[in-house]
Structure formats: structure tokens, C-alpha cells
Amino acid sequence: MEIRLIKTFLTIVKLGSFQEAARALQYSQPTITVQVKKLEEELGIRLFERGKTTELTSAGRFFLQKAEKLLQQYDAFENDLRDYTQGDAGLIRIGISEPSASNRFPAILSAFAQKRPKIQIKVAIGSNKGLVDMLLNEEIDLAFCNRPEPHIELSFEHLLTETFGLLLYADHPLAALDKLGIRDLKDEKFIMTPGTCPFRIRVEEAISEKIGMLRQSSIEVTGINSLKYFVQAKLGIALAPLVSISPPLPGTVVKAVSDMIAGPDLGILIRKEAVGRNRILNYLTDDIRRVCREDLQEQTPA
């Protein structure tokens, strides 16, 4: 059944005659008659009692109720489809690793959602490895994470490199020093994230070159954003990305380590086949790039 036939039928009912409907729809009157006849043949019922005035049959009145609802649904569908093709509606599934999930992405999504309120957003927070697996299994559309091992199916766009800071409780002896280097950290007790964490891997890489193995606290913390609370409780000190420890909690300070290497790369990870092909993804990646340019590298430790 063609939508245009239903629209013709509803226009006749609304305006009260074939002639007025033809004028409104810019058809000839014979065309209107042919369209009604075709609709009646498809439905197997007679819609109009034709005479001096155009009246609906009982079947026509029944069809009118259904046709109005059907046309409303079709118009809504057309609008939704138009929004989708223009990148203003649809569903996007995003994977994010910490600390960006807590400290960066809410602001990115806030700006994105205000501009495109019809887009549904699902967020998954996980480790780098977990996000890579989700992308390969097509469970998410995009990941905002640290650079993974190269994969033939995935494309990584580098946006920034994390900067480390040293987090100390305020009365720690190192907090009074004007300048710190890695050798000043020898024999200090560090609170660390698990061994698979990309931030810990970079920290141990930097430390091992200068002073050998770190002296670890007996406490290992899975969530990198939680490190600051353990340092605040004086359970140890921590080297962590600035975004996860700034601004420092009361009773703690953040210091620069002059010869500390850069942290892991952060960027957008996506399936190669999806690059540039989805308007919603394009809009979101543009917002991510903008925020990374403007905001993500502003803070530096003392």
C-alpha cells in the first residue's frame, strides 16, 4: 500500500471533495479518482459513497481511524530517519578507559548531548584490553583510550600524551623540595595500580632506568582515580597522570618530576571500516579532538 494513496484519501476526507483534494495536492481530478480506485482495490473495500456529497462508507470510516494513525507513524518515521541520516539521531556505543572516563569524558558528552539531544548514548568503562576486545566484537562503536598494540582491523588516532605528576601527602619530606628528580624517589614507598595498567608500565619503565625496582606499598589499587585517597591517608606516594590527581585533595600536593618520561598516548580507537562513514561518530570525534586541544593539557604540576 502506497503512502501517497493514503495521503490522497485523508485529503479528500479533510477537504470534503475530490475536486478540492486535487487542487490541494496539485493533481488532476481524474488522477485523484484513479488513486482512490487503486486504494479500494488493494484494500478490497469501498471507501466512499459517491453522490452530490462525498461520504464515507462504514468501511471507509474504519479505515480512516487506522489511516490517520498510520500516517502519523510514517511521518514520525520519516523525521527519525532524516535525523539519523543527518547525524542528529541514532545510537552510539562508547568505550572509555580511566582516568578519562571520570575526569574528561563527562564534559565531552555534555557538550555533545546538548547539541544532539536525540542521540542515545551508551557508555562502557573498561581496561584498554577490554575495550579492544569490545571493538573487535562490535560491542562498541568507538573507544577513547590509551594506545593499544597495533591491530590490522583497528585505527588509533593519537590526540595527546599523558603527563605524570608525583602525588605526596603534604608533610612528606619530598613535598618541601623545590625540584625533584627520579633519583629522589629511591626507597620511597609507592602505591601502584595492577601490573597490566599502562600507567604502571610507564612508571616502572621510567624508574628502572634510573634507580631500579620501586619499593612498593603493600597496597595495590585497581582504580587509578582512587590513588589520591590512599595517598591522602598517608599509605604511600604515587606517580600518576595529572588528570587523575589534579586538583590535589586536602592534605596532599602534586609535584613535577623533572626527568620523568611522558605517559601513555591517549586517543580515539575505531574499526578501520567505520572511519569517516558514520556521521554521529564523526561529530563525536570532532568534539573529542576539540576538547583535547583546548582543555586536556592545560594543568601542570608545581
Secondary structure, 3 states (H helix, E strand, C coil): CCHHHHHHHHHHHHHCCHHHHHHHHCCCHHHHHHHHHHHHHHHCCCCEECCCCCEECHHHHHHHHHHHHHHHHHHHHHHHHHHHHCCCCEEEEEEECCCHHHHCHHHHHHHHHHHCCCEEEEEEECCHHHHHHHHHCCCCCEEEEECCCCCCCEEEEEEEECCEEEEEECCCHHHHCCCCCHHHHCCCEEEECCCCCHHHHHHHHHHHHHCCCCEEEEEECCCHHHHHHHHHCCCCEEEEEHHHHCCCCCCEEEECCCCCCCCCEEEEEEEHHHCCCCHHHHHHHHHHHHHHHHCCCCCCCC
